[in-house]
Amino acid sequence: MRRPAPRPRTLRARLVAALIALLALICAGIGVVTCEALRHFLVDRLDRQLSAAGGRYAAGLDDPGHDICAQSPGTFGARLVDGGVTRAAVVGGVPPGDDDPVPFARDGADAAVPLDAADLADLRDLPADGRPRDLTLSALGRYRVAAVPGDDRDTLVTGLPLHPVDETVQRLLLIELAVFAAALTVAAAGGTLAVRLALRPLDRVVATAERVSALPLANGAVDLGERVPDDDPRTEVGRVGAALNRMLGHVADALTRRQNVEERLRAFAADASHELRNPVATVRGHAELALRHPGPVPEPVRHSLERISAESRRMGTIVEDLLLLARLDAGRPLAVQDTDLTRIALDCTADARAAAPGHRWLLELPAEPVTVPGDPHRLAQVVTNLLANARTHTPDGTTVTLRLDPAGRLTVTDDGPGIPADLAPHVFDRFTRGDRARSRRTGSTGLGLAIVRAVVQAHHGTVTLASTPGRTTVTVTLGKH
């Protein structure tokens, strides 16, 4: 199966192709019209010669002394009596073949023309009305013939060859093909240059749009100073450029407002978290001090104090997590030093095993210690949060595997019930919890995986999640500083 010819895709190529196609169509039209006009002119001249000759040459064929000097070479004559051809001849003799450049001698005598059955039938069918018609003779080729009635109830047929007409038209056609080919070549080169110059403003619009599309617009401050230099409203490209510039201005204003709002929110979260640390610590301290009172404490009061202490600890954890996220959002640099991920994996797995002995904890480590540049405290927090998330959202008996490869990639896999499909895209968002009732019985704050993503991104890495019933895997890949 043949593949279709490839079509030009760019606007420049389509414009040049359309220009060449239009010019080729015009050239073809000119060629057809000129060739047909020349053919019509030459055939009309033959018709006038036939009309002037009448049937004189055919009438004298049976006269041995008739004069053929007045007849042009190649003139054909035939005399028909009662539907039969008495004689058929041609001035200059029968040509030896179609390849002979001079088919008829200019001063030769007339010669009999052999006619086959088809020739005889065509000659008999000619109306004797004097109107010229095309006729193909087996021995001579294409002729323009006219039949007129004779004086002896005979029919006189005179014809002139169409070979000179065809040869002239073919020569004109070859000349036109050469001229048109040269014109199309020049037009293609000139059109390509002209279209390229005409589309330069559009190229600048495309270059500006590509530079803007490469800018990171998702978060952070964005310098959207790119503008299209061509904004003349009198041109089509100028109107596109002006519209794009207006759109870029609106986008820049919106991004600036968004950045201002985000900075205010981050500042508020950081300030609020910082200011809440001391009051929360104070409340927890007073609650613990009251619980240590040596005297008798009523049971309802003790229960309330224990709840106050537990909630103050939980609130303290939330405040610390929010303060950490605010600092990471503000782009504060982390401590960077050689960090032993193998030691972190060992310590965090041991802590998780002590916190949840009902789970089955597996650890897969390479033969050699794995060291990466990073903040050891924050990387330990990443591993701790991942194991805590697996512990919190899976039942007892679940197998949790922490795997570390030599490249420094961490994966935490469990064979628990999995994460619902509608929740999986949002697990790394803040305050996202697996329990839809947002129950606090598990102690989850909804910030653990958000901290994981923020810390990993601060280390120029990525964190991904894949979950199906019976298998959930979180993969952490750290970047290079």
Contacts in CASP RR format, 6 or more apart in sequence:
PFRMAT RR
TARGET T0000
AUTHOR 0000-0000-0000
METHOD contacts of the structure
MODEL  1
MRRPAPRPRTLRARLVAALIALLALICAGIGVVTCEALRHFLVDRLDRQL
SAAGGRYAAGLDDPGHDICAQSPGTFGARLVDGGVTRAAVVGGVPPGDDD
PVPFARDGADAAVPLDAADLADLRDLPADGRPRDLTLSALGRYRVAAVPG
DDRDTLVTGLPLHPVDETVQRLLLIELAVFAAALTVAAAGGTLAVRLALR
PLDRVVATAERVSALPLANGAVDLGERVPDDDPRTEVGRVGAALNRMLGH
VADALTRRQNVEERLRAFAADASHELRNPVATVRGHAELALRHPGPVPEP
VRHSLERISAESRRMGTIVEDLLLLARLDAGRPLAVQDTDLTRIALDCTA
DARAAAPGHRWLLELPAEPVTVPGDPHRLAQVVTNLLANARTHTPDGTTV
TLRLDPAGRLTVTDDGPGIPADLAPHVFDRFTRGDRARSRRTGSTGLGLA
IVRAVVQAHHGTVTLASTPGRTTVTVTLGKH
8 14 0 8 1.000
8 16 0 8 1.000
8 17 0 8 1.000
11 199 0 8 1.000
11 202 0 8 1.000
12 192 0 8 1.000
12 195 0 8 1.000
12 196 0 8 1.000
12 199 0 8 1.000
15 195 0 8 1.000
15 199 0 8 1.000
16 188 0 8 1.000
16 191 0 8 1.000
16 192 0 8 1.000
16 195 0 8 1.000
19 187 0 8 1.000
19 191 0 8 1.000
19 195 0 8 1.000
20 184 0 8 1.000
20 187 0 8 1.000
20 188 0 8 1.000
23 183 0 8 1.000
23 184 0 8 1.000
23 187 0 8 1.000
24 180 0 8 1.000
24 184 0 8 1.000
27 176 0 8 1.000
27 180 0 8 1.000
27 183 0 8 1.000
27 184 0 8 1.000
30 176 0 8 1.000
30 180 0 8 1.000
31 173 0 8 1.000
31 176 0 8 1.000
31 180 0 8 1.000
34 172 0 8 1.000
34 176 0 8 1.000
35 169 0 8 1.000
35 172 0 8 1.000
35 173 0 8 1.000
35 176 0 8 1.000
38 168 0 8 1.000
38 169 0 8 1.000
38 172 0 8 1.000
39 165 0 8 1.000
39 169 0 8 1.000
42 164 0 8 1.000
42 165 0 8 1.000
42 168 0 8 1.000
42 169 0 8 1.000
43 132 0 8 1.000
43 144 0 8 1.000
43 162 0 8 1.000
43 165 0 8 1.000
46 132 0 8 1.000
46 144 0 8 1.000
46 160 0 8 1.000
46 162 0 8 1.000
46 165 0 8 1.000
47 132 0 8 1.000
47 144 0 8 1.000
47 146 0 8 1.000
49 72 0 8 1.000
49 160 0 8 1.000
50 132 0 8 1.000
50 144 0 8 1.000
50 145 0 8 1.000
50 146 0 8 1.000
50 158 0 8 1.000
50 159 0 8 1.000
50 160 0 8 1.000
51 130 0 8 1.000
51 132 0 8 1.000
51 146 0 8 1.000
53 71 0 8 1.000
53 75 0 8 1.000
53 158 0 8 1.000
54 146 0 8 1.000
54 148 0 8 1.000
54 156 0 8 1.000
54 158 0 8 1.000
55 148 0 8 1.000
55 150 0 8 1.000
55 156 0 8 1.000
55 158 0 8 1.000
56 158 0 8 1.000
57 66 0 8 1.000
57 68 0 8 1.000
57 71 0 8 1.000
57 75 0 8 1.000
57 77 0 8 1.000
57 91 0 8 1.000
57 158 0 8 1.000
58 77 0 8 1.000
58 78 0 8 1.000
58 79 0 8 1.000
58 156 0 8 1.000
58 157 0 8 1.000
58 158 0 8 1.000
59 79 0 8 1.000
59 150 0 8 1.000
59 151 0 8 1.000
59 156 0 8 1.000
60 66 0 8 1.000
60 79 0 8 1.000
61 77 0 8 1.000
61 78 0 8 1.000
61 79 0 8 1.000
61 86 0 8 1.000
61 87 0 8 1.000
61 88 0 8 1.000
61 89 0 8 1.000
61 110 0 8 1.000
62 79 0 8 1.000
62 86 0 8 1.000
62 87 0 8 1.000
68 91 0 8 1.000
68 109 0 8 1.000
68 110 0 8 1.000
71 91 0 8 1.000
71 110 0 8 1.000
72 91 0 8 1.000
72 160 0 8 1.000
73 91 0 8 1.000
73 92 0 8 1.000
73 104 0 8 1.000
73 105 0 8 1.000
73 106 0 8 1.000
73 108 0 8 1.000
74 90 0 8 1.000
74 91 0 8 1.000
74 92 0 8 1.000
74 93 0 8 1.000
74 103 0 8 1.000
74 104 0 8 1.000
74 140 0 8 1.000
74 160 0 8 1.000
74 161 0 8 1.000
75 90 0 8 1.000
75 91 0 8 1.000
75 158 0 8 1.000
75 159 0 8 1.000
75 160 0 8 1.000
76 88 0 8 1.000
76 89 0 8 1.000
76 90 0 8 1.000
76 91 0 8 1.000
76 113 0 8 1.000
76 137 0 8 1.000
76 140 0 8 1.000
76 143 0 8 1.000
76 145 0 8 1.000
76 157 0 8 1.000
76 158 0 8 1.000
76 159 0 8 1.000
76 160 0 8 1.000
76 161 0 8 1.000
77 88 0 8 1.000
77 89 0 8 1.000
77 90 0 8 1.000
77 156 0 8 1.000
77 157 0 8 1.000
77 158 0 8 1.000
77 159 0 8 1.000
78 85 0 8 1.000
78 87 0 8 1.000
78 88 0 8 1.000
78 89 0 8 1.000
78 113 0 8 1.000
78 123 0 8 1.000
78 156 0 8 1.000
78 157 0 8 1.000
79 85 0 8 1.000
79 86 0 8 1.000
79 87 0 8 1.000
79 88 0 8 1.000
79 154 0 8 1.000
79 155 0 8 1.000
79 156 0 8 1.000
79 157 0 8 1.000
80 86 0 8 1.000
80 123 0 8 1.000
80 124 0 8 1.000
80 154 0 8 1.000
80 155 0 8 1.000
80 156 0 8 1.000
80 157 0 8 1.000
81 152 0 8 1.000
81 153 0 8 1.000
81 154 0 8 1.000
81 155 0 8 1.000
83 124 0 8 1.000
83 155 0 8 1.000
84 120 0 8 1.000
84 124 0 8 1.000
85 115 0 8 1.000
85 120 0 8 1.000
85 123 0 8 1.000
86 154 0 8 1.000
87 112 0 8 1.000
88 112 0 8 1.000
88 113 0 8 1.000
88 115 0 8 1.000
88 123 0 8 1.000
89 110 0 8 1.000
89 111 0 8 1.000
89 112 0 8 1.000
89 113 0 8 1.000
90 104 0 8 1.000
90 110 0 8 1.000
90 111 0 8 1.000
90 113 0 8 1.000
90 140 0 8 1.000
91 104 0 8 1.000
91 108 0 8 1.000
91 110 0 8 1.000
92 104 0 8 1.000
92 105 0 8 1.000
92 106 0 8 1.000
92 108 0 8 1.000
92 109 0 8 1.000
92 110 0 8 1.000
92 111 0 8 1.000
93 104 0 8 1.000
93 105 0 8 1.000
93 108 0 8 1.000
93 109 0 8 1.000
93 110 0 8 1.000
93 111 0 8 1.000
94 111 0 8 1.000
94 113 0 8 1.000
94 114 0 8 1.000
94 139 0 8 1.000
94 140 0 8 1.000
95 103 0 8 1.000
95 104 0 8 1.000
95 140 0 8 1.000
97 103 0 8 1.000
98 141 0 8 1.000
103 161 0 8 1.000
103 163 0 8 1.000
104 161 0 8 1.000
113 137 0 8 1.000
113 139 0 8 1.000
113 140 0 8 1.000
114 138 0 8 1.000
114 139 0 8 1.000
115 123 0 8 1.000
115 137 0 8 1.000
115 138 0 8 1.000
115 139 0 8 1.000
116 138 0 8 1.000
118 138 0 8 1.000
119 137 0 8 1.000
119 138 0 8 1.000
119 139 0 8 1.000
122 135 0 8 1.000
122 136 0 8 1.000
123 135 0 8 1.000
123 157 0 8 1.000
126 133 0 8 1.000
126 135 0 8 1.000
126 145 0 8 1.000
126 147 0 8 1.000
126 155 0 8 1.000
126 157 0 8 1.000
127 147 0 8 1.000
128 147 0 8 1.000
128 148 0 8 1.000
128 149 0 8 1.000
128 155 0 8 1.000
129 147 0 8 1.000
129 148 0 8 1.000
130 146 0 8 1.000
130 147 0 8 1.000
130 148 0 8 1.000
131 146 0 8 1.000
132 144 0 8 1.000
132 145 0 8 1.000
132 146 0 8 1.000
133 144 0 8 1.000
133 145 0 8 1.000
133 146 0 8 1.000
134 142 0 8 1.000
134 143 0 8 1.000
134 144 0 8 1.000
134 145 0 8 1.000
134 162 0 8 1.000
135 142 0 8 1.000
135 143 0 8 1.000
135 144 0 8 1.000
135 145 0 8 1.000
135 159 0 8 1.000
136 142 0 8 1.000
136 143 0 8 1.000
137 143 0 8 1.000
140 161 0 8 1.000
141 161 0 8 1.000
141 162 0 8 1.000
141 163 0 8 1.000
142 161 0 8 1.000
142 162 0 8 1.000
142 163 0 8 1.000
142 166 0 8 1.000
143 159 0 8 1.000
143 160 0 8 1.000
143 161 0 8 1.000
143 162 0 8 1.000
144 159 0 8 1.000
144 160 0 8 1.000
144 161 0 8 1.000
144 162 0 8 1.000
145 157 0 8 1.000
145 158 0 8 1.000
145 159 0 8 1.000
145 160 0 8 1.000
146 157 0 8 1.000
146 158 0 8 1.000
146 159 0 8 1.000
147 155 0 8 1.000
147 156 0 8 1.000
147 157 0 8 1.000
148 155 0 8 1.000
148 156 0 8 1.000
148 158 0 8 1.000
149 155 0 8 1.000
149 156 0 8 1.000
150 156 0 8 1.000
201 230 0 8 1.000
201 235 0 8 1.000
201 237 0 8 1.000
201 238 0 8 1.000
202 237 0 8 1.000
202 240 0 8 1.000
204 228 0 8 1.000
204 229 0 8 1.000
204 230 0 8 1.000
205 228 0 8 1.000
205 230 0 8 1.000
205 237 0 8 1.000
205 240 0 8 1.000
205 241 0 8 1.000
205 244 0 8 1.000
208 226 0 8 1.000
208 227 0 8 1.000
208 228 0 8 1.000
208 244 0 8 1.000
209 244 0 8 1.000
211 226 0 8 1.000
212 224 0 8 1.000
212 226 0 8 1.000
212 248 0 8 1.000
215 222 0 8 1.000
215 223 0 8 1.000
215 224 0 8 1.000
215 226 0 8 1.000
216 222 0 8 1.000
217 251 0 8 1.000
217 255 0 8 1.000
219 262 0 8 1.000
220 259 0 8 1.000
220 262 0 8 1.000
221 259 0 8 1.000
222 252 0 8 1.000
222 255 0 8 1.000
222 259 0 8 1.000
224 248 0 8 1.000
224 249 0 8 1.000
224 251 0 8 1.000
224 252 0 8 1.000
224 255 0 8 1.000
225 248 0 8 1.000
225 252 0 8 1.000
226 248 0 8 1.000
227 245 0 8 1.000
227 248 0 8 1.000
228 238 0 8 1.000
228 240 0 8 1.000
228 241 0 8 1.000
228 242 0 8 1.000
228 244 0 8 1.000
228 245 0 8 1.000
230 237 0 8 1.000
230 238 0 8 1.000
230 241 0 8 1.000
231 238 0 8 1.000
231 241 0 8 1.000
231 242 0 8 1.000
231 245 0 8 1.000
232 238 0 8 1.000
233 239 0 8 1.000
233 242 0 8 1.000
262 329 0 8 1.000
266 326 0 8 1.000
266 329 0 8 1.000
266 330 0 8 1.000
267 326 0 8 1.000
269 322 0 8 1.000
269 323 0 8 1.000
269 325 0 8 1.000
269 326 0 8 1.000
270 323 0 8 1.000
270 326 0 8 1.000
270 327 0 8 1.000
270 330 0 8 1.000
272 322 0 8 1.000
273 319 0 8 1.000
273 320 0 8 1.000
273 322 0 8 1.000
273 323 0 8 1.000
273 326 0 8 1.000
274 323 0 8 1.000
276 315 0 8 1.000
276 316 0 8 1.000
276 319 0 8 1.000
277 316 0 8 1.000
277 319 0 8 1.000
277 320 0 8 1.000
277 323 0 8 1.000
280 312 0 8 1.000
280 315 0 8 1.000
280 316 0 8 1.000
280 319 0 8 1.000
281 312 0 8 1.000
281 316 0 8 1.000
283 308 0 8 1.000
283 312 0 8 1.000
284 308 0 8 1.000
284 309 0 8 1.000
284 312 0 8 1.000
284 313 0 8 1.000
284 316 0 8 1.000
285 309 0 8 1.000
285 312 0 8 1.000
287 305 0 8 1.000
287 306 0 8 1.000
287 308 0 8 1.000
287 309 0 8 1.000
287 312 0 8 1.000
288 309 0 8 1.000
290 297 0 8 1.000
290 305 0 8 1.000
291 297 0 8 1.000
291 302 0 8 1.000
291 305 0 8 1.000
291 306 0 8 1.000
291 309 0 8 1.000
297 305 0 8 1.000
314 440 0 8 1.000
314 443 0 8 1.000
314 445 0 8 1.000
317 445 0 8 1.000
318 445 0 8 1.000
318 447 0 8 1.000
321 445 0 8 1.000
321 447 0 8 1.000
321 448 0 8 1.000
321 451 0 8 1.000
322 447 0 8 1.000
324 451 0 8 1.000
324 454 0 8 1.000
325 430 0 8 1.000
325 447 0 8 1.000
325 450 0 8 1.000
325 451 0 8 1.000
325 454 0 8 1.000
328 454 0 8 1.000
328 455 0 8 1.000
328 457 0 8 1.000
328 458 0 8 1.000
329 454 0 8 1.000
331 458 0 8 1.000
334 374 0 8 1.000
334 375 0 8 1.000
334 378 0 8 1.000
334 455 0 8 1.000
334 458 0 8 1.000
334 459 0 8 1.000
335 374 0 8 1.000
335 375 0 8 1.000
335 376 0 8 1.000
335 377 0 8 1.000
336 373 0 8 1.000
336 374 0 8 1.000
336 375 0 8 1.000
336 481 0 8 1.000
337 373 0 8 1.000
337 374 0 8 1.000
337 375 0 8 1.000
337 376 0 8 1.000
338 371 0 8 1.000
338 372 0 8 1.000
338 373 0 8 1.000
338 374 0 8 1.000
339 371 0 8 1.000
339 372 0 8 1.000
339 373 0 8 1.000
339 374 0 8 1.000
339 375 0 8 1.000
339 376 0 8 1.000
339 379 0 8 1.000
340 369 0 8 1.000
340 370 0 8 1.000
340 371 0 8 1.000
340 376 0 8 1.000
341 370 0 8 1.000
341 371 0 8 1.000
341 372 0 8 1.000
341 379 0 8 1.000
341 404 0 8 1.000
341 408 0 8 1.000
341 410 0 8 1.000
342 365 0 8 1.000
342 366 0 8 1.000
342 369 0 8 1.000
342 370 0 8 1.000
342 404 0 8 1.000
343 369 0 8 1.000
344 376 0 8 1.000
344 379 0 8 1.000
344 380 0 8 1.000
344 383 0 8 1.000
345 363 0 8 1.000
345 365 0 8 1.000
345 383 0 8 1.000
345 402 0 8 1.000
345 404 0 8 1.000
345 410 0 8 1.000
346 363 0 8 1.000
346 365 0 8 1.000
347 380 0 8 1.000
348 380 0 8 1.000
348 383 0 8 1.000
348 384 0 8 1.000
348 387 0 8 1.000
348 402 0 8 1.000
349 361 0 8 1.000
349 363 0 8 1.000
349 387 0 8 1.000
349 402 0 8 1.000
351 384 0 8 1.000
351 387 0 8 1.000
352 359 0 8 1.000
352 361 0 8 1.000
352 384 0 8 1.000
352 387 0 8 1.000
352 388 0 8 1.000
352 391 0 8 1.000
352 400 0 8 1.000
353 359 0 8 1.000
353 361 0 8 1.000
355 388 0 8 1.000
355 391 0 8 1.000
356 391 0 8 1.000
356 396 0 8 1.000
358 396 0 8 1.000
358 397 0 8 1.000
359 391 0 8 1.000
359 394 0 8 1.000
359 396 0 8 1.000
359 397 0 8 1.000
359 398 0 8 1.000
359 399 0 8 1.000
359 400 0 8 1.000
360 397 0 8 1.000
360 398 0 8 1.000
360 399 0 8 1.000
360 400 0 8 1.000
361 400 0 8 1.000
361 402 0 8 1.000
362 399 0 8 1.000
362 400 0 8 1.000
362 401 0 8 1.000
362 402 0 8 1.000
363 401 0 8 1.000
363 402 0 8 1.000
364 401 0 8 1.000
364 402 0 8 1.000
364 403 0 8 1.000
364 404 0 8 1.000
365 404 0 8 1.000
366 404 0 8 1.000
366 405 0 8 1.000
366 406 0 8 1.000
368 406 0 8 1.000
370 404 0 8 1.000
370 405 0 8 1.000
370 406 0 8 1.000
370 408 0 8 1.000
372 379 0 8 1.000
372 408 0 8 1.000
372 478 0 8 1.000
373 480 0 8 1.000
373 481 0 8 1.000
374 459 0 8 1.000
374 478 0 8 1.000
374 481 0 8 1.000
375 455 0 8 1.000
375 458 0 8 1.000
375 459 0 8 1.000
378 455 0 8 1.000
378 458 0 8 1.000
378 459 0 8 1.000
379 455 0 8 1.000
379 459 0 8 1.000
381 451 0 8 1.000
381 455 0 8 1.000
382 410 0 8 1.000
382 451 0 8 1.000
382 452 0 8 1.000
382 455 0 8 1.000
382 456 0 8 1.000
382 476 0 8 1.000
383 402 0 8 1.000
383 410 0 8 1.000
385 448 0 8 1.000
385 449 0 8 1.000
385 451 0 8 1.000
385 452 0 8 1.000
386 410 0 8 1.000
386 412 0 8 1.000
386 449 0 8 1.000
386 452 0 8 1.000
386 474 0 8 1.000
386 476 0 8 1.000
387 400 0 8 1.000
387 402 0 8 1.000
387 412 0 8 1.000
388 448 0 8 1.000
389 448 0 8 1.000
389 449 0 8 1.000
389 474 0 8 1.000
390 398 0 8 1.000
390 400 0 8 1.000
390 412 0 8 1.000
390 414 0 8 1.000
390 472 0 8 1.000
391 400 0 8 1.000
392 442 0 8 1.000
392 443 0 8 1.000
392 444 0 8 1.000
393 419 0 8 1.000
393 434 0 8 1.000
393 442 0 8 1.000
394 400 0 8 1.000
394 414 0 8 1.000
394 416 0 8 1.000
394 417 0 8 1.000
395 416 0 8 1.000
395 417 0 8 1.000
398 414 0 8 1.000
398 415 0 8 1.000
398 416 0 8 1.000
399 414 0 8 1.000
399 415 0 8 1.000
400 412 0 8 1.000
400 413 0 8 1.000
400 414 0 8 1.000
401 411 0 8 1.000
401 412 0 8 1.000
401 413 0 8 1.000
401 414 0 8 1.000
402 410 0 8 1.000
402 411 0 8 1.000
402 412 0 8 1.000
403 410 0 8 1.000
403 411 0 8 1.000
403 412 0 8 1.000
403 413 0 8 1.000
404 410 0 8 1.000
408 477 0 8 1.000
408 478 0 8 1.000
409 475 0 8 1.000
409 476 0 8 1.000
409 477 0 8 1.000
409 478 0 8 1.000
410 475 0 8 1.000
410 476 0 8 1.000
411 473 0 8 1.000
411 474 0 8 1.000
411 475 0 8 1.000
411 476 0 8 1.000
412 473 0 8 1.000
412 474 0 8 1.000
413 471 0 8 1.000
413 472 0 8 1.000
413 473 0 8 1.000
413 474 0 8 1.000
414 471 0 8 1.000
414 472 0 8 1.000
415 470 0 8 1.000
415 471 0 8 1.000
416 470 0 8 1.000
416 471 0 8 1.000
416 472 0 8 1.000
417 469 0 8 1.000
417 470 0 8 1.000
418 467 0 8 1.000
418 468 0 8 1.000
418 469 0 8 1.000
418 470 0 8 1.000
418 471 0 8 1.000
418 472 0 8 1.000
419 427 0 8 1.000
419 434 0 8 1.000
419 465 0 8 1.000
419 467 0 8 1.000
419 472 0 8 1.000
423 432 0 8 1.000
423 434 0 8 1.000
424 465 0 8 1.000
424 467 0 8 1.000
426 432 0 8 1.000
427 449 0 8 1.000
427 465 0 8 1.000
428 449 0 8 1.000
428 450 0 8 1.000
428 452 0 8 1.000
428 453 0 8 1.000
428 463 0 8 1.000
428 465 0 8 1.000
429 450 0 8 1.000
430 446 0 8 1.000
430 447 0 8 1.000
430 450 0 8 1.000
431 445 0 8 1.000
431 446 0 8 1.000
431 447 0 8 1.000
431 450 0 8 1.000
432 446 0 8 1.000
432 449 0 8 1.000
432 450 0 8 1.000
433 444 0 8 1.000
433 446 0 8 1.000
434 444 0 8 1.000
435 442 0 8 1.000
435 444 0 8 1.000
452 463 0 8 1.000
452 474 0 8 1.000
452 476 0 8 1.000
453 463 0 8 1.000
456 462 0 8 1.000
456 463 0 8 1.000
456 476 0 8 1.000
456 478 0 8 1.000
459 478 0 8 1.000
459 479 0 8 1.000
459 481 0 8 1.000
460 478 0 8 1.000
460 479 0 8 1.000
460 480 0 8 1.000
460 481 0 8 1.000
461 476 0 8 1.000
461 477 0 8 1.000
461 478 0 8 1.000
461 479 0 8 1.000
462 476 0 8 1.000
462 477 0 8 1.000
463 474 0 8 1.000
463 475 0 8 1.000
463 476 0 8 1.000
463 477 0 8 1.000
464 474 0 8 1.000
464 475 0 8 1.000
465 472 0 8 1.000
465 473 0 8 1.000
465 474 0 8 1.000
465 475 0 8 1.000
466 472 0 8 1.000
466 473 0 8 1.000
466 475 0 8 1.000
467 473 0 8 1.000
END
